[in-house]
Amino acid sequence: MICITTNEIPGKKVAKTLGLVKGNTIRARHLGRDIGAFFKNVVGGEIEDYTKMMAEAREQATDRMIQEAEDLNADAIIGIRFATSYMMSSASEILVYGTAVTLE
């Protein structure tokens, strides 16, 4: 599966647009991570546990989008975008979406 953020794939021609495909996940923070994040916030620097959590969330959302495209027999997903939204005080949603297409 070709996954690309642009609306065209160099050297390829879109034969058919299959429509919007998307994937999402909602992740909640963990109390233990929050305590570590508090102390990291005091001294500064990257909060590695949250970085890892968000990377895993993006990967899971992307996998779900790709599965939806495969179910449509797509060859590629173009125009991919990511969005995040605040769900509640301790949870966020990661959404990834794009356009499923077949190629000539």
C-alpha positions in Angstrom: 0.0 0.0 0.0 1.4 3.4 -1.0 0.7 6.0 1.6 1.5 9.6 0.8 0.7 13.1 2.1 0.6 14.6 -1.4 -2.4 14.5 -3.8 -0.3 12.9 -6.5 2.1 10.0 -6.7 5.1 10.8 -8.9 5.2 8.4 -11.9 1.7 7.0 -11.2 -1.8 8.0 -12.5 -4.9 7.7 -10.4 -7.4 5.4 -12.2 -10.3 5.7 -9.7 -11.0 7.5 -6.5 -12.6 5.2 -3.9 -13.3 7.8 -1.2 -12.3 8.8 2.3 -10.6 6.3 4.5 -9.8 6.9 8.1 -8.5 5.4 11.3 -8.5 6.6 14.9 -7.7 5.7 18.4 -8.3 7.4 21.8 -5.6 7.1 24.4 -5.8 8.0 28.1 -2.9 9.0 30.2 -1.6 6.8 33.0 -1.3 8.1 36.6 2.2 6.8 36.9 3.2 8.6 33.7 1.6 11.8 34.9 3.8 11.8 38.0 6.9 11.4 35.9 5.7 14.0 33.5 5.1 16.5 36.4 8.7 16.1 37.5 10.0 16.3 34.0 8.0 19.5 33.5 9.8 21.0 36.5 13.3 20.3 35.1 12.4 20.4 31.4 13.1 18.0 28.6 11.2 15.4 26.6 8.5 13.3 28.3 9.5 10.1 26.7 6.6 8.0 27.9 4.1 10.4 26.3 6.2 10.5 23.1 6.1 6.7 22.9 2.4 6.6 23.7 1.5 9.1 20.9 3.8 7.3 18.4 1.9 4.0 19.2 -1.4 5.8 18.8 -0.4 7.2 15.4 0.7 3.8 14.3 -2.5 2.1 15.4 -4.7 4.8 13.7 -2.6 4.5 10.5 -3.0 0.7 10.5 -6.8 1.1 10.8 -6.9 3.5 7.9 -4.8 1.2 5.7 -7.1 -1.7 6.6 -10.1 0.3 5.5 -8.4 1.1 2.2 -7.5 -2.6 1.7 -11.1 -3.5 2.3 -11.9 -1.2 -0.7 -9.1 -2.9 -2.8 -7.2 0.4 -3.0 -3.6 0.6 -4.3 -2.8 3.8 -2.4 -3.9 6.4 0.0 -3.2 10.0 -1.0 -3.5 13.3 0.8 -3.0 11.8 4.2 -3.4 14.1 7.2 -3.3 13.6 11.0 -5.4 15.4 13.5 -5.5 15.3 17.3 -8.3 16.3 19.6 -8.8 16.6 23.3 -11.5 14.3 24.5 -11.4 14.9 28.3 -8.8 15.9 30.9 -6.8 12.7 30.5 -7.5 11.4 27.0 -6.8 12.5 23.4 -7.9 11.2 20.0 -5.5 10.6 17.1 -7.3 10.6 13.7 -5.6 9.9 10.4 -7.4 10.2 7.1 -6.8 10.3 3.3 -8.3 9.4 0.0 -8.2 5.7 -1.2 -7.4 5.3 -4.9 -6.6 2.7 -7.4 -3.7 3.3 -9.8 -3.3 2.5 -13.5 
